[in-house]
Amino acid sequence: MASDLDLFYLNTLRQLVREGVMDPASSLLCVCAGERDHRTLKEVGFPNVTLTNLETRWELENPGTHKVAYADVEDLTFPDKSFDFVIAHSGLHHCASPHRGLLEMHRVARKGVLVFEPRDSLVSRLGVRLGFGQDYETAAVALSADRVSGGWRNGPVPNYVYRWTEREIEKTIRSATPWMVCGFRYFHATRPPSGAASRRNPWIRLGLRLAIPLAKVLGRLVSSQTNCFAFLVTQPSPGKGSPPWIRWNSSEPTLDPEWARRQYRQ
């Protein structure tokens, strides 16, 4: 049922399908995945999905056409450009290197990556300082059923909650693939911090009930002050969308000598 899914996740996917950015027939790789990803992608209408995470043995109740596999997002074994799109929902901040995970997603995607992550905003930092949020995600481990997963690299150690900014994402992608001009698009949302509602301290629970409605209003007025967001990084078609100083020799990018001669004294 859609009612028990993450509506921000669900509605962002629906919007991208409605706009024609993502085709339901696309091949998808979903990393750091779980049952919720399976149900969300099925609800939107994506049949060609491979779901992976660090669990060596896991199954879906009703997999349908979806496949599951073991894979480490920080060291994916898939060849370059194996899937149309690669998706991660609230998983990269559990990595030892979230940047490495993002770049591995970028490497195996043909068309783009879609990522949902915490956003590094002033409101988020203030929430941590006031005890509403966490710098280390102890709640993810403490509230798990077996208490041995859900943390750093899906293990029992609470992970640091790495929060991103738009500028950081663009610098990371451009540094890794300077021969292509990628597109960047952002979707913002304000959500209750994970585990905050389960804290024993009643003042934190009361403060959260008062703060979240105010934070949502602020987020609608100033999108940079939301505490979470999604970012879509799209890739140009092969051989297209390169900076003007790039020339392609077969499939390898290099500096165009003609462009260089026009720009610089030799």
C-alpha positions as CSV (number, residue, x, y, z in Angstrom):
1,M,0.0,0.0,0.0
2,A,1.2,3.5,-0.8
3,S,0.1,4.8,2.6
4,D,3.0,3.2,4.5
5,L,5.6,4.3,2.0
6,D,7.9,7.4,2.1
7,L,5.7,9.9,0.2
8,F,8.7,12.1,-0.7
9,Y,10.4,9.1,-2.3
10,L,7.2,8.0,-4.0
11,N,6.1,11.4,-5.3
12,T,9.6,12.3,-6.6
13,L,9.7,9.1,-8.7
14,R,6.1,9.7,-9.9
15,Q,7.0,13.3,-10.9
16,L,10.0,12.1,-12.9
17,V,8.0,9.5,-14.7
18,R,5.2,12.0,-15.4
19,E,7.7,14.5,-16.9
20,G,9.3,11.8,-19.1
21,V,12.6,12.0,-17.3
22,M,12.5,8.4,-16.2
23,D,10.8,5.7,-18.4
24,P,9.1,2.9,-16.5
25,A,10.8,0.5,-18.9
26,S,14.2,1.7,-17.7
27,S,16.6,-0.7,-16.1
28,L,17.2,0.3,-12.5
29,L,19.8,-0.6,-9.9
30,C,18.7,0.2,-6.4
31,V,21.6,0.2,-3.9
32,C,21.5,0.1,-0.1
33,A,18.0,-1.3,-0.8
34,G,15.4,-3.0,1.3
35,E,11.7,-4.0,1.3
36,R,10.6,-0.4,1.2
37,D,12.5,0.3,-2.0
38,H,11.0,-2.8,-3.6
39,R,7.4,-1.7,-2.7
40,T,8.0,1.9,-3.8
41,L,9.5,1.1,-7.2
42,K,6.7,-1.5,-7.7
43,E,4.0,1.1,-6.8
44,V,5.4,3.6,-9.3
45,G,5.5,0.9,-12.0
46,F,9.2,-0.1,-12.5
47,P,9.4,-3.8,-13.4
48,N,13.1,-4.0,-14.4
49,V,14.8,-3.5,-11.0
50,T,17.8,-5.1,-9.3
51,L,17.9,-4.4,-5.6
52,T,21.2,-4.8,-3.7
53,N,22.7,-4.3,-0.3
54,L,25.3,-5.7,2.0
55,E,23.1,-8.5,3.3
56,T,24.6,-11.9,2.1
57,R,21.2,-13.5,2.3
58,W,17.9,-11.7,1.9
59,E,14.6,-12.3,0.1
60,L,11.5,-10.4,-0.8
61,E,8.1,-11.7,0.1
62,N,6.6,-11.0,-3.4
63,P,9.5,-10.2,-5.7
64,G,7.6,-10.3,-8.9
65,T,10.0,-9.2,-11.7
66,H,12.4,-7.6,-9.2
67,K,15.8,-9.2,-8.5
68,V,17.9,-9.1,-5.3
69,A,21.6,-9.5,-5.0
70,Y,24.6,-8.7,-2.7
71,A,26.6,-5.6,-3.7
72,D,28.7,-3.0,-1.9
73,V,27.8,0.4,-3.3
74,E,31.4,1.6,-2.5
75,D,32.8,-1.2,-4.7
76,L,30.3,-2.2,-7.3
77,T,31.2,-5.2,-9.5
78,F,28.9,-4.1,-12.4
79,P,30.6,-2.8,-15.6
80,D,30.4,0.8,-16.5
81,K,27.0,2.0,-17.7
82,S,25.2,-1.3,-16.8
83,F,21.9,0.3,-15.9
84,D,19.8,3.3,-17.1
85,F,19.4,4.7,-13.6
86,V,20.9,4.0,-10.2
87,I,18.9,4.9,-7.1
88,A,19.8,5.1,-3.4
89,H,17.3,6.0,-0.7
90,S,18.8,7.1,2.6
91,G,21.8,4.8,2.2
92,L,24.9,6.7,1.3
93,H,25.3,8.2,4.8
94,H,25.9,4.7,6.1
95,C,29.0,4.3,3.9
96,A,32.6,4.6,5.0
97,S,32.9,7.0,2.1
98,P,29.6,8.5,0.8
99,H,31.4,10.2,-2.0
100,R,32.9,6.9,-3.2
101,G,29.4,5.4,-3.2
102,L,28.0,8.2,-5.2
103,L,30.7,7.9,-7.8
104,E,30.3,4.2,-8.1
105,M,26.6,4.8,-8.8
106,H,27.6,7.5,-11.4
107,R,30.0,5.0,-13.0
108,V,27.5,2.2,-13.6
109,A,24.6,4.5,-14.7
110,R,23.9,5.2,-18.4
111,K,21.4,8.0,-17.9
112,G,21.6,9.2,-14.3
113,V,21.5,8.7,-10.6
114,L,18.8,9.6,-8.1
115,V,19.7,9.9,-4.4
116,F,17.8,10.7,-1.3
117,E,19.9,12.0,1.6
118,P,20.0,14.3,4.6
119,R,20.8,17.9,3.7
120,D,23.4,20.0,5.5
121,S,21.4,23.1,6.4
122,L,21.4,25.5,9.3
123,V,18.1,24.1,10.5
124,S,19.6,20.6,10.5
125,R,22.6,21.7,12.5
126,L,20.4,23.6,15.0
127,G,18.2,20.5,15.4
128,V,21.3,18.4,16.3
129,R,22.4,21.0,18.8
130,L,19.0,21.0,20.4
131,G,18.8,17.2,20.6
132,F,16.2,16.7,17.9
133,G,18.6,15.2,15.4
134,Q,21.8,13.2,15.6
135,D,25.3,13.4,14.3
136,Y,25.8,9.7,14.9
137,E,22.7,7.6,14.0
138,T,22.4,5.6,17.2
139,A,18.6,5.3,16.7
140,A,19.1,3.3,13.4
141,V,20.9,0.6,15.4
142,A,19.1,0.8,18.7
143,L,15.6,0.5,17.2
144,S,16.5,-2.3,14.7
145,A,15.0,-5.7,15.4
146,D,18.3,-7.6,15.9
147,R,20.5,-4.7,17.0
148,V,23.4,-5.8,14.8
149,S,22.5,-3.9,11.7
150,G,21.5,-0.5,10.4
151,G,24.7,1.4,11.2
152,W,28.0,2.0,9.6
153,R,28.2,-0.2,6.4
154,N,25.0,-1.9,7.7
155,G,26.7,-3.1,10.9
156,P,26.3,-2.6,14.6
157,V,28.4,0.6,14.9
158,P,26.2,3.7,14.6
159,N,27.2,5.6,11.5
160,Y,28.0,9.3,11.2
161,V,25.1,11.1,9.5
162,Y,26.8,12.6,6.5
163,R,24.8,15.5,5.3
164,W,25.2,16.9,1.7
165,T,24.9,20.3,0.0
166,E,24.1,21.0,-3.7
167,R,27.5,22.5,-4.3
168,E,29.3,19.5,-2.9
169,I,27.4,17.1,-5.1
170,E,28.3,19.1,-8.3
171,K,32.0,19.4,-7.4
172,T,32.2,15.7,-6.7
173,I,30.6,14.7,-10.0
174,R,32.6,17.2,-12.1
175,S,35.9,16.2,-10.5
176,A,35.2,12.5,-11.4
177,T,34.1,13.0,-15.0
178,P,35.4,16.4,-16.3
179,W,34.8,15.3,-19.9
180,M,31.0,15.4,-19.6
181,V,28.6,18.2,-18.6
182,C,26.0,16.6,-16.3
183,G,22.6,18.0,-15.3
184,F,21.7,18.6,-11.7
185,R,18.2,18.8,-10.2
186,Y,17.1,19.0,-6.6
187,F,13.9,18.2,-4.7
188,H,13.6,19.3,-1.1
189,A,11.6,18.1,1.9
190,T,11.4,18.5,5.7
191,R,11.0,15.3,7.6
192,P,11.1,14.3,11.3
193,P,14.6,13.2,12.4
194,S,15.0,9.5,12.5
195,G,14.3,8.0,16.0
196,A,13.6,11.4,17.6
197,A,10.0,10.5,18.4
198,S,11.2,7.4,20.3
199,R,13.5,9.3,22.7
200,R,12.8,8.8,26.4
201,N,13.2,12.5,27.1
202,P,9.6,14.0,27.0
203,W,10.9,17.5,26.4
204,I,12.6,16.4,23.2
205,R,9.4,14.7,22.0
206,L,7.4,17.9,22.8
207,G,10.0,20.1,21.1
208,L,9.8,17.9,18.0
209,R,6.0,18.2,17.8
210,L,6.3,22.0,17.9
211,A,9.4,22.4,15.7
212,I,8.5,20.2,12.8
213,P,5.5,22.2,11.6
214,L,7.5,25.4,11.8
215,A,10.4,23.8,10.0
216,K,8.1,22.6,7.2
217,V,6.8,26.1,6.7
218,L,10.4,27.5,6.6
219,G,11.4,24.8,4.2
220,R,8.6,25.7,1.8
221,L,9.7,29.4,2.0
222,V,13.4,28.7,1.8
223,S,14.2,25.4,0.2
224,S,17.9,25.6,1.4
225,Q,16.7,25.1,4.9
226,T,15.1,21.7,4.5
227,N,16.7,18.8,6.4
228,C,16.6,16.3,3.5
229,F,16.5,16.4,-0.2
230,A,16.8,14.3,-3.4
231,F,19.2,15.0,-6.2
232,L,19.1,13.8,-9.7
233,V,22.4,13.7,-11.7
234,T,21.8,13.1,-15.4
235,Q,24.4,12.2,-17.9
236,P,24.6,13.3,-21.6
237,S,24.5,10.8,-24.4
238,P,27.8,9.3,-25.3
239,G,30.0,11.7,-27.4
240,K,27.7,14.6,-26.6
241,G,27.4,17.1,-23.8
242,S,31.2,17.6,-23.5
243,P,33.0,20.8,-22.7
244,P,34.2,22.6,-25.9
245,W,37.9,21.7,-25.1
246,I,37.2,18.0,-25.2
247,R,37.8,15.9,-28.4
248,W,36.9,12.2,-28.5
249,N,39.4,9.7,-30.0
250,S,37.3,6.6,-30.4
251,S,35.8,6.3,-26.9
252,E,38.6,8.2,-25.1
253,P,38.3,11.9,-24.2
254,T,41.3,14.2,-24.6
255,L,42.1,17.9,-25.0
256,D,41.2,19.2,-28.5
257,P,44.5,20.6,-29.9
258,E,42.7,23.0,-32.3
259,W,40.7,24.5,-29.4
260,A,44.0,24.8,-27.4
261,R,45.7,26.6,-30.3
262,R,42.9,29.1,-30.5
263,Q,43.0,29.9,-26.8
264,Y,46.7,29.8,-25.9
265,R,50.1,30.9,-27.3
266,Q,52.2,27.8,-28.0
